Amino acid sequence: MCITKLMDNQLKTTCLYQEHVSLGAKMSPFAGFMMPIQYTSITDEHNAVRHHCGMFDVSHMGEIFISGPDAEKFVNHIFTGDVRTLVEGQCVYGMMLYPDAGTVDDLLVYKEYRKDAFLLVVNASNIDKDYKWMLDNSKGFDVRIENESPAWGQLAVQGREAEGILLKVTGIDLSGVEFYHFIDTELYGKRAIISRTGYTGEDGFEVYTTTDGTVRLWKELLAAGVAPCGLGCRDTLRFEAGLPLYGDELTAEISPVVAGFSMFCKLDKEEFIGKEALADQKANGTAKKLVGIELSDRAIPRAGYPVQLEDGTEVGVVTTGYHSISLDKSICFALVDREVGALGNTLYIQIHRKVFPGTVVKKRFYQTNYKK
């Protein structure tokens, strides 16, 4: 099994835990797991992905398989995207919603090559909740729902050199795999799913395979010069690329409309859980909206810092903020009152005892380099 319990504190570990420790990684709790935050420095690891290639242990993510005669109908019922349009070997990003349009989770749905079967890849902190949500909403559907998360390992191999390095290490030619497509293949004699997806804004792949295969691939990529990267730079990379993190930019209280991700919600579908509330938000607006803000100062806006008007009126809060490594600018996501969130508006971030002006900008701060 890939997921085990640490004896002392009941935190989970992945199959790569000992590899992280042996490399001297800085370890910290994340989503109920003891995970590597960094190996050398967040800046070095961030730049390795932006300019070369880096790899992340994402074995803490959840893999839930749905199969059966009603699999397509059921997935469409719980998912904001339209899986009827998928071909075998294609995947799509979207959300599961509560009836009030709050977000249960954001996830990837893979249409498998076998008939009437899908893989749903969910966030680590939500595995048990999502699995229960699926079971609770499966009444009346002829489906089989299997949480296989403990049996799978997963590596994200990201950066412009990822395709060539994976060919060199595995012998698998991935040049024909299109963006948001995957192959179902073998790696070291065991099943592997390799998709051209990621969470960094760069080209790259996510490799799902057995726990033993994951450890072997990690070691071989390390020997090939791929930089091991922790969750610290995974956050800076996804943030620069305008990608949300569940718990920060999407929550039970923050819908895709509020977060600005309603393009992943197919309101022309006949039905899905949360559709009616989401359509109402889309038509009539919401009290809050998620915006990007660029500060004119180098002060760093952190999650939880207040967002204000010039007169000191509080109008929102920072959800994620950094001094961007790639752009050398202080930037943040912030959830603010809708009426003050127009592009070009000036808002003020309170950082400790000082207040710093910033301009509302598009949330995708960095020009992504996906291979499409």
N, C-alpha and C positions, 0 to 999 in steps of 0.2 A: 504493500500500500504506500501511496505517496504521502499521505497525510497521517502524521502520528502526533501524540501528545507529549509535550515536555513535562517531565514528572513534577517539577517543583511548582509551576504556576498555571498549569493546564492550558497554556498556549499551544497551538498547533505548530507543527513544522512541516516543511515540504521535503521531498526526497533529496533535495540539494542542500539541506541544512549543513551537513558536515563539510561540504565543499565551500560554502560561504565562510564557515568558521576557520577552515584551513587557510583561506586566502586573507584572513584578518579583517573581514568585513565588519563594519559597524552595524550591529544588529539591534532591532527595536520592534516592539509590538506593532502590528498593523492588521486590522480587520480580524483579530483573533489569532493571528499567526505571528511567529517570530521571524521577521524578514530582514534582508540586508537593506540598509539605507544608503550606504556608500562603501566603496572599497578604497579608492584613492581620494578623490574629491568630487563633489557634485559637478563642478565646472569642467574638470577633465573628462568625466564620463559623459556629460551633456555634449561636449564638443566631439567626442569620439563618435557618437551617433550622428550628429549633424554633418560631420565631414568624412567619416570612414564607416565603422560598423561597431555596434555594441550589442550585448545580449542581456536579457532580463529573465530571471526566474519568475514566471507567472503561474507556477503550478498551484498556487493558492486559489486560482479562479475555479469556478464550478462548471462541470459538464453534465448537462441533463439531456437525456435522449428521449424523444417522443416518437412513438411508432404506432401503427395500427390503421385500420380503414378510415378513421376520422382524423388522422393526424393533421392533415393540412387544414381542415375546417377548425380543429381545436386551436392550433397555433395561431390562426388568423383571428380567433375569438379573443385570445389573451394578449395579442401583440399588435402594436400600432401600425407596423408595416404590412404590406400585402404579399404574403408568401406564395400566392397563386401565380405571381409573375416570375418566380424564380425557376431557373433551370437547374438540373442536377449539377452539383459542383459550384454553386453560387451561394453567397451569403449576403446578409443584409443587416444593417444596424437599425435599432429602434428601441421601444420601451414597452414595458407592461405598466398598466395604469390601474389605480383604484377607480371606483365609479365616479368620484368627484374630480377626476383627472389628475390627482396627485400621483407621483411616480413611485411604483413598486420597485422598479429597477430599470436600468438601461442595459442592453445586451446585444449579442450577435446571434442570428439564426442562420444555421447552415442547412441547405437542402441536400440530404445525403444521396448517394448514388443508388442505394437500395430503395425499393418502392415504399411509399408512405412512411418516410422516416426523416426526422429532423434532429439536429444537435443544437441545443441552446446553451450558449456560453454566458454565464452570469457572474456578477461581482462576488468576490470572496466573502465579504461581510453579509451577503444576502442569500447564500446558498440554501440554508435551511428554510428561511422565510419564503424564498421563491419556490422551492420544491413544494412546500405546504400550499402556497397560493395556487400552484398548478393543480395539485390534487384536489383542493377544495372547489376548484372551478371546472373540474372535468366531468361532473355528473351529466349523464346523457350523451357523452361522447365515447365511442369505441376506440380507446387509446390505451397505450401502455406508457407509463412515465417512470423513467429509471434515473435515479441520481447516481451516476458513476464517478463522481468527482474524486473519491479517494484512489481510484485505480489509474488515473491519468496524470502525467506530468505535462508541463507546457513551457516552452521557451519562446520568447519574442526576440528574433534576430533582426535588428533594425539598422538602417543606414544604406547609403548608396552602394556600398560594397557587399551587401548581404547576399545578393543573388549569386555572385561569383564565388564567394566564400562557401556558401552552402553546396554549390556544385563541386567544389574542390574537396570538401570534407565528406559529403554523403554520396557523391556521384549522381545525384538527382538533378536533372535539368529543369529549372523552374522558370525559364525564360518565356514559356508559353502560358504561364498562369497569369491571368489578368487580375486587375485590381478588384478586390472583393470576390474572388473566385478561389477555389481550392482543389487539391488533388487528394484522393484517398489511395495511399500507397503503402509500401513497406519500408521500414527502417530497421536495420539490424535484425531482419527476419520477423519483425512484429508490425502490427498495423500502425500507420501514422497518417494523420491528417495535417496537410501543410497548406496554409492559406496566405494569400497576399493581403495581409491586414496588419494593423498595428495601432499604436496609441501615441506616436511621436511626431507626426507630421512629415516623416521621411518614408522612403520606400522600405519595404522589409516584409518579413514573414513571421507567422506564428506557427509553431510546430507542436502538435499534440501527439504524444505517443506513450508507451509504457514508462513506468518509473525507472526501470533499469536503462531503457533507451534514452531517457531524458538525461540521466547522469552521464552516460557514455557520450552523448552528443555535446553536453556542456564541456566535458574534458577535451574532446577533440577540437571544438571551437576555440577553447582557451589555448590549446597548443598551436592553433593556426593564427593566433594573434588577435582574436576578437576580445574587445574590452569587456570585462564583467561590469555590469551597471546595476545600481541599486534603485530603490523606489524614490530616492531624493531627486535624481535627475529625470526619472520617469514622470514626475510631477511637473518639473520645469519644462520639459519637452511638450507634454500634452497641453499645458497651459498656454504656452506661446502659440501653439497651433489652433487654439480656440476650442479645445475639446473639454467637455464637462467631466467632473468627477462626482460619482454618486455620493451623496452626503454633504456635498458642498454646493454644486450648481443644479443638481436634481435631487429632490427629496420627496417625501410624502406630502410636503407642503408646497413644493415648487414643481409646477407642471411643465411639460415641454413648451407650451405657449409662453409661459412666464420666462422660461430660460432661453427662448428664441430658437427652439429646435422643433418647431411644429412641422418643418419640411419632412420629418421622419414619421409623421402621422398621416396616414392615408384616409382622410375624411370622406373620400368617395367610395370607400368600402361599405358594404351593407351594414356591418356592425363590428364592434369590438368593445371590450370593457372600457368605460370611460369616454367613449366617443361623444355622447350627448353633451356631457359637461365640457369636453374639450372644444366642441364646435361652438358652444355658447361663449367660451372665453375668446375664441378666434373672432367671432362676430362682434362681440360687445366690449372686448378689451378686458384687461386685468388691472388690479391696483398697483402691482409691482412688475418690474421687468429687469432682466439681467443685462448689464451693459459692460463694455470695456472702458477703462479709464487709463489715460497716459498722463503721468505726472510731469511737471516741468522741473522737478527737483529729483535728486538721487535718493531721497528718503524712501524707505521701503514700506509699502502698505501691506499689512498682514491681515489674514482672515480675522474677522470680528471687529476691525477698526471701523468707527462711525464715518458715514458719508454725510456731508452737510452742504447747505447753501451758504452764501457769503455772510449772511446775518447770523449764522450759527444754528439755524433750524436743521434738525436731523432728518434726513430723507432716505437713509439706507444704510447698508453695511457691506463691507468687503467680504467676499466669499473665498477668493484666492488672490494672493499678490506676491510679486517678486521684483527684484531688479533683474530684468531679462538678461540672460547670458548671451544670447545670440544678437540682441538688438541694443544692448547697453542703455536700456531705458527702464525706469520704474513704471510698472504697469499692474493692473489688477482687474479682476471681475468684481462687480458689485451689484447687489440686488437693491434697486432704488425705486422710489415712487415713479410711476410711469410718466407723469407729466413733466418730470425734469430729466428724462433719460434720452432726449433727442441727440443725435450726432452733432458734435460741435459745442454742446453746452459745457459750461464750466461748473464743476463741482469740486468740493473741498474734502480732503481726507484728514481726519484727526489722527496724528501719529504721536503718541505720548502727549506732551503738553503743547505741541505745535500743530498748526493747520496748514496743509499744503494744497495749492490749486492743481486741478487736473482737467483734462479735456475728454469728453465722451467720444470714443472712437469705436470702430468695428472690433468685435471680439476676437477675430482671427488676426492676431498681431503679426504673426510670422508667415511668410509665403511658403506653403507646404510644397513638398517635392515628391508627391506620389507618382508612381509609374502607372499611367492610365492608358 
